[in-house]
């Protein structure tokens, strides 16, 4: 169960979402849907403000009007500022918006650019020397326009300290759930994802664009069954050859179809799923590190620590203390 009192002052409690003229209704709705306040003690207590980036009436690209109760001054109130998109990669955002983003970052707020919102962050100079991503269709344009940004072209989202960027459409939802997961834990993110009827966790490094989507065939059913079986048995060792054999495929065919379906390798996928399971066990159980390592397939507490350090930059014990108040040495 999510501990509301323990995380009441999380750095993701006050969220400002930037709205502008000709915004995509979908892109605006994603952070609003994730971070709207809900009267549910099992979910984090977000406070959300939609802030107009420019004066005058705003209209969505779909043709209806928008009315925002707040302006750019509310960005100073927020601990997380989200630019959910931008209307044109060739158009420099208004200077007041760029200055407000810089001020937010300078005072310690997290600044997030979803989809083409990365353009606003780049124009503000916040992405210089940093890793970032954006919608794959704009990657060449973005790279040419902002050569000082370390563009990650094919990933769903990039979390680089207090700057976070994502690819487009559904990847923005993955990114927002990633932010919830980092601030409030896997259990809170999973509960919210279930309410939204979406997958609770897709790794940021997963490919954002699959060139050849899978067809609905019996072989795909076998692949899906194997993935479900592997998730249900993460405590067991899994080799590429053993999984391919279970799917009744050759090693080469299984490897190709696995990457088509997940956008990553078997090893990376398993490591990500095991880490996600370990995070949830650390948050929701009192099991020791050796037991959690065994349950999740890492084998030993030392291996679990290595994966946490490499992927999250924190030890499992420190992670548990941050979410559960467990005393040092647990």
Secondary structure as GFF3:
##gff-version 3
##sequence-region A 1 330
A	DSSP	beta_strand	14	19	.	.	.	ID=ss1
A	DSSP	alpha_helix	25	35	.	.	.	ID=ss2
A	DSSP	beta_strand	47	52	.	.	.	ID=ss3
A	DSSP	beta_strand	58	59	.	.	.	ID=ss4
A	DSSP	beta_strand	65	66	.	.	.	ID=ss5
A	DSSP	three_ten_helix	72	76	.	.	.	ID=ss6
A	DSSP	beta_strand	80	83	.	.	.	ID=ss7
A	DSSP	alpha_helix	95	106	.	.	.	ID=ss8
A	DSSP	beta_strand	110	114	.	.	.	ID=ss9
A	DSSP	alpha_helix	117	123	.	.	.	ID=ss10
A	DSSP	beta_strand	131	132	.	.	.	ID=ss11
A	DSSP	three_ten_helix	136	138	.	.	.	ID=ss12
A	DSSP	alpha_helix	139	145	.	.	.	ID=ss13
A	DSSP	beta_strand	150	151	.	.	.	ID=ss14
A	DSSP	beta_strand	157	160	.	.	.	ID=ss15
A	DSSP	beta_strand	163	166	.	.	.	ID=ss16
A	DSSP	alpha_helix	170	184	.	.	.	ID=ss17
A	DSSP	alpha_helix	186	196	.	.	.	ID=ss18
A	DSSP	alpha_helix	218	232	.	.	.	ID=ss19
A	DSSP	alpha_helix	240	246	.	.	.	ID=ss20
A	DSSP	alpha_helix	251	262	.	.	.	ID=ss21
A	DSSP	alpha_helix	266	284	.	.	.	ID=ss22
A	DSSP	alpha_helix	289	296	.	.	.	ID=ss23
A	DSSP	alpha_helix	301	312	.	.	.	ID=ss24
A	DSSP	alpha_helix	316	324	.	.	.	ID=ss25
###
